[in-house]
Amino acid sequence: MKLAAIDIGTNSIHMIIVEAISQRKFRVIEREKAMVKLGAGVFASNRLSDRAFNAGLETIRRYVQLAEQVGVDEVITAATSAIREAQNGDAFMRQVVQQTGLVPKIISGKEEARLIFLAVRNSIALEDKTALVFDIGGGSTETVIGNRHEVLFGRSLDLGVQRLLDMFEDKSSVGSEGRHVLESHIQFVAQQTFDEMHNIGFDRVIGTSGTIRTLGEAAYIELTGDDLRSVNAEVVQLKDIEALTEDLVEKKMSDRAEVSGISNKRADAIHLGGILLVQLLKMAEVKELTLCDASLREGLILDYLERHSQEVTTFPIQADLRYRKAAQLAQKYEADWQRNDHVAELALQMFDQTQKLHGYDEFERDLLKYAALLHDIGQFISFRKHHKNSRHIINRADPRGFTDEEVLLIGHLTRYHCKAAPTKRHKKFKRLSKPQRQIIQILSGILRIAVGLDKTKNQRVKTLICQISDNNLEIGVAGADNLEVEIWAAQRDRAVLATALNLDVEIQHLKRSSPVLSA
């Protein structure tokens, strides 16, 4: 099972693609990062700039294309403080939905903190220790305390490098007066949270996110002259981060970009990140910081795996993305996969043996197969209107690997697998083209009979044989000795197919002594 997680952050937009192995284990296949700076100016103007708006959309579109090429089964997407606070954040999200089909979740700061801790706990061995985790983002800083068993405290502070940058008119060095104002502001915003955290208690402090990792690595390089092979679990001293910060705040932006370990794209605000991190560590009353290379996007993956653990362990082994997606939907909405797979097999037997009547090929055959596999997922919402609910779920899910037309027609097939026959009195059916309406009439007729032939849900009907004459289609069914209920249910639902083919349709038990019938 392949998953992608896209973190639409205030500073950067990240994506990881992973292969799920177990509930808490995955293998990273791809990593992508773009410092879009979606939140640049947001905390002063309350709006995403046109540049950030367009760059963010283009980045997410590119990520989705990559995820599809890799063959992911699900894309999990979350947006944080810049989108939460921008007046045009909703407009940005609508464009993401329209242009990519993704429906990102705008998560709260508290939820962001929880997800970050899931990632850290999975990357750093906490043993029996309680950890305080900092994640400095563009718009907020997440603070969370927990151990390997549970999260004890989580809070989001309105302190982030882009938010602090918006407090200054330019990106030049910070003077002594500006620095004093900034430090006082950080202490004022964070003091109550730190009082609560000290009451809970913690044994160590861990830092994650791009800003903290950049500062930690740059401090390490300045101290040792060597690059870190991996920042994860490396420990840096507060005094070294403080020395680096003293150097950064005295430099111009262009000079900050020359410091080893600091990129051009972080040079505008990294000095403010240094001031913020030093203040947080001093308020935590610690002398060192453990670095972690996992963050929100890994937390999104772990949260998904915990909530869908059954899917990871029981997911059908199939190379076909569409089959995997159908299986995932069936599992998510608690449908009986074995039963639906049996219904699909009966429907396809009927399709193949009546091909000279309808003239359809692989496109229509696949529509029928996936509609059969998903026909009853709407029962998760309610039984009475499950046929309509199934169409609603499929349309909302927009399963990957299927074209818009396939999603549309599969949804209609699930809607018409029982109850009212397709008719132009139904507005959504009427909007289909004439060839599409014909497909729905014939395939839903086949699907209704297949569903009826498993009325008892015991897979008693094993095979069926179709015999076609001038005005008649006889369907002989074989399996258990007593198939009265199945035959009765299929006979009751034969009218849609009979009308679509303009033939009489009869369903009967195929006696063992009967000759083999063929189309």
N, C-alpha and C positions, 0 to 999 in steps of 0.2 A: 504494500500500500504506500503510495507516494503522496506526500503532503507539501504544500507551500504555505508559508506565512509571510504576509506583507505587513510591515510596521510603518504606518504613515506618521512619522514623527515630525516635530517642529523643526528640527535641524536637518535630519536625514530621512530618506525613505529606504528601508532595508527589505530584503527578501532572502529567505533561506528555503531551499527545497530539500526534503529529507525522505529517506526510505524508512518507514516505521518497522521496528523489529519486535517490540513488546510494549507494554503499557508505559514504561518509563525509559525506553531505549530507542534511539533512532540513529541513522547514519546520514550525515550531511552530504548531499550530492552537489549542490550549487549554493554559492553566496553572492548576493548582489547588494551594492550600496551606492546611493547617489545623494550627495549633500545638496539637496534642492533648496534648503533654507525656506521651507514653506512658511515659517512663522516670522520671517524678516519683516519688521515693522508692524506686525499684527498687534502687539501689545501697546503700541502708541496710537494706531489708527483704527483698530478693531476690524481690520479687513485684510484678507489675503491680497497681495499685489497681483496685478495682471501677469507679471513675469512668473511669480511663484505659482499662481493658479495654473497656468498653461504648462509650466515645467513639471509640476506635480502630476498632471493628467498624462503627459507624455511618458513620464517615468513609469507610472502604474500600468499604462497600456503595454509598454515594452516588457515589463515583468510578467504580465499575464500571457503574452505571446510566448515568452521563454518557458513558462510553466506548462503551457499546452504542448509545446514541442517536446518537453521532457516527459510528458504523459502523466501529470499529476491527477490524483483522484479528487482532491479537494483543495481549494485555496481559502485560507483563513486570513481575514484582513481586519486590522484595528487602527483607529485614528485616535490621536491624543490631544494635548492641550490647544494647539493652534487651531484645529478644526472645532474644538469645543467652544472656543471663545470668539472666533471670527464671525462677523455678521454675515458674510457670504460663505461660511463653512457649509451650510446646507446646500447652497448652489453647487459648491465643489463636489459634494457627495452625490448629488443628483447626476452630475456629469460623469462621475466614476461609474455609477450604475448604468447609465445610458451607453457609455462608450466601451465598457469592459464586461458588463454583466455581473460584476462583483457587487455585493451589498456590504460595505465595510461597517463594522460596529464601532460607534464612538464610545470608548470606554471611559469610565470615571477614573479619577486619580487613584482612588482606593483600589479599584480593580486592577489598574496598571501596576500598583505596588505588589499586589498578590501574585500576578503573573510573573513579574520580575523575580520574586522570591522563588517561585517554582523553578525558574531557569537556574538561578544561583545554587539552589539546593541540589540540583542535578549535576552541577559542574564542580562544586567545591565540597570536599568531605567535611561535613560539620561535626561528625562524630557525636559526642554528647554535649557539644557547646551550643550556646544561644548566640545568634549573629544579628547584628544590626547591618542592614544593607542600604547603601546610598546609590541612587541612579540619578545623575544630573542630566536633564534633558534640555531642550531649547526653551520650553515654556514652564517647566515645573521640575521639582526634585522629589523623587519618591523615596520615602523612608519606611522601612519595614523591619520588624523584628520577628524572628522565628527560629525554629530548630528543625531537625530532620523529620519531625512528626507533624508539626502544625505551625501556622502563622499566628503570632501572638498580638501583633499590632501593625497597622498600616496607615500611613497618612501621606497625602500629597501636599507639598509646599509650593506656593506661587513664587518659586525661585528657579530660574533657568537662564542659560547664557543669552538667549535671544531676548528674553524679558528684561534682563539686566542691561543689555546693550541698548534697548529702547529708552532706558533712563538717561542715556548720554546723547548729545547732539552729534557726535562724530565718533570715529573709531581710533582716535589718537590715544596716547598714553594717559593714564589716570593720575591726576595730581593728588597731593596729600589730602586736600579738602574733599575731593570727590571720593577718594578711597575711604575716608572716615565716614562719609554719608552712606556709602555702599555697605560697609561693615555693620554700621548701626542698623541699617534697613534689614540686613540678613538676620541679625540677632533679634530684632523686633518680630519679624515674621516667624522665626523658628523657635523662639524661646519656650512657648507653651508646649509644643510638640516634644522638645527635648526634656522638659520636666516630666512629661508622661513616660517617655522612653527610659529615663533614669530610674523611675519608680518600678518599671518592669524589670530592667536589668539586662545586660548583654555581656558576652565574654570577648567578642572580637568584632571588628568592623570590616565589611567587604564593600568594595566599590565596583560598579559596572557602568556601562555606557561609553560612548565615544569620548566625551570630554574627560572623564576620570581616567580612562585607559590611556589617552593621549598624554595627560599630565603625568601619570605614573611612569609611562615608558620614557618620556622626555627627561624626567627626574633621574631615572635609572641610567640613561645614556650619559647625562651630564656628570653623574657620579663615577661611573665605571668606564665610559668611553665605548661600551659595547651595546649592540642591539639585543633586545630580548627575543629569543626564539619563539616563545609563546608567553603572553602576559598572564595566562590563567594560573591562579594560585601563587603568583609572585607577590612578595611583600615589599612595600616601599615605606620609607620613614617619613613622618610628618615634617621633620626638619629639612629633608631634601626637597619635598614638594614646596615648602615655604621658601626655600632658597631660590628655586626655579621661579616661583611666583614673583618674588622681589625683582628678579631680572626681567621678567615679562612686562610688568607694569611700568617699567622705566623705558621700554622700547616703543618705537613707532610700529604700526601694523606691518610695514614692509620688512622691518628688522625681525619682528616676531616670527615671520615665515621662514627666516634663515636658521632658526633654532632647530637642532636635530630632533627629529621625532614629531615636529609640528608641521602640518601641511598648510599650504596657502589658503585652503578653504576654511581652516579653523583659526587663522591668524587674527581675524577681526574681533573675536570674542574670547579667545582662550585665556587671556589674562584675567578676565572677569570670572571665568570658570575656576581659575586658580584661587582667586580671592574667596570665592564661594566655598570651594572644597576645604581650604585651610580653616575657614570659620566653622564649617560643619565638624571637622575633626577636633578642633579645639573645644567646641561645645559638647562633643561626645566624650571629651577628656581621655583621648587615646593618643599614642605616640606613633602608631603605624597603621597601615592600610593594606589589606589583601586585595589584589586585583582579580577580576573575573571577566572572562571573555563571552559569557552568555548573558542575554538580556531579554527584552520583551518578546521578540520574535520566537526565541526558543521556548519561552513560557507559553506562548499561544499554542505551539505544537504539543507541549506536554499536557496542557489543559485539555486539548482536543483528544489526545490519546487516553487520558484518564476517563473522560466522559464517553468514549467510544471504544473501550477496551475490548468488547466482544467482537467488534468489527475487525480489529487488528488480528485477533487470534483465529477467527473463523472466516475471514474474507476469502471468497472463492479464488482459487489459483487459475487465473485466466489472463491471457495477454491482451485481450480486447478491452480497451478503455471503456467502451459503452456498456459492455457486460458488467464490468466492475462497478461502474456508476449505478447501474440498475440494481445490482446486489446491495450496494451501499444504501440506496434509497429504501429498498425493501426492509433492510435491517433497521434503519433509522426509524421507520414507521411501523416496525414490529409486525410486518406481514410474514406469512408462512412461506418461506422461500421454496421449500421442497414441494409444497402443494402447487405454488404458482409455476414452478418449473415443469411440473407434470401437465398443468393446463396448457402451457406453451407448447409442449411436445404434441399434445392432441391437436391443438390448433394448427400447428405446422404440418402434421400428417394430412389434415383436411385440406389445407392450402395447396400442398404439393399434388394431391390427387385430384384436385378440381382446377388445376391450372389452365386446362384447355377451355374452361368456361369463363374464367376472369381474365386470363392473359397477363397476369401480373408477374413481376420478377423479383430480384433480390431486394430492391428498395422497399416494396410493399411487404415482402416476407419479413424483413427486419422490423418494420412498423408493427406487424402483428405479434412477433416474438416479444418485443419489449413492452407492448401494451399488455400482453398476457402476464408477463413477469411482474408488472406494476398495477394490475387492474384493481386491486383491493386495498392499496395503501391508504386510501381515504378513510378506512374504518378506524384508523388511529384517532381521527377527529370525531366521527360519529358514524354509526351504522346506517341510519335512515337515509342519509344523503351521501353515502360513501362514494358512489360513482361520480358525483359532482366534485366531492372533496379530492378525489384522486386526480382529476384534471387540474384542480387548483394547485395542488402540491407540485405536480410535474411542471406546470407553467412557472411557478415561483422558484422552483429549484433550478430550472434551466440547466439540466445536467450536461456536463462537459462531454464533448465528443459527438453531440447531436447538433444538427443544423436547426435553425429556427423553424423550418417547415416540418422537420421530423418531430420536434417538441410539440408543435401545434397539433399534428395529426395523431401522435401517440396520446396526447391529452384527450382529444376527442374520442378516440377508441376506448379509453378507459371510462369516459363519461357514458358511452353508449353500450357498455358491455352488459347492461341489464336495464330493466324498467323501460322508460319511453323510447320508442324507436327514433332514429334520426329523422328530422323533418325540418323543412324551411320555415316552419312557424317558430323554431328556436333561432334567436337572433345570431348567436355565435356560429351555428351550423350554416345559416344562410349566407354568412359573410365568406364562407369558403368558396373556392372556384368550383365549377361543375365537375372537373376531374377529381378534385379533392373530395367532394361530396360523394362521388361514386366509390372512391376508395373506402371511405368511412362506412357506407352502407354495406358493402360486400364484406370487408374485414370485421366489422362489428358483428355482422351476422354469423361469421365463422366463430368469432370469440365467444359469443353468447352460447353457442352449442357446446363448445369446449368447456366453458365454465359449468354448464348444466351437466355434462358428462362426469364431473367430479363433485356432484351435489353433496354427497356424503363426506367429502374431503378425506377419503381413504384411498385414493388412487386405485380404485377397483377396475376401471376401464384401462386396459393395457394397449390395445391397438384398435384401429378402425379402418375399414375398407369401404371406398366409395365406388358406386356403380352409377354411371350416367346413361340415361336414355333420352329420347326426344323431349319429353316433357317432365322428366322425373330425375331426382337425385336421391338414391338410396344410400344411407350410411349405416353400414353394419358394424357393430361394436363387439369386441371380445375381451374377456377378462374373467372376473369372478362369475360363478354360476348365476347368482341373483343380481341382476343389474336393473331391476324394475324402477327403483328411485331415480337412477341416473338417466335412464331412457325417458322416463316421464318428464324430468326437468328439461332435458334437451329438446324433446318434442314441444314442450310449452314455449320454448324460445326460438323455434325454427322460422317463425314468420318473417323476420327481418332478412334473413338470407334468401328465403323463398321469393320474397318480393324483389330483392336486388338482382337475383339471377333469372327471375320470371320462370321459375320451375316449382313443381311440387317437391317438397323435401320430406323424406320419411327416415326415421331412425329406428332401428330394430336390433335385437340381439343376434349376433352372428353365430349360428349353431356350429358346433364342431364338424358336423357332417356337411355343412354348406360348402359349395364350391368357392374358390378364391375369386373375389370380384375385382375388377380393375377399371380404371378410367378409360 
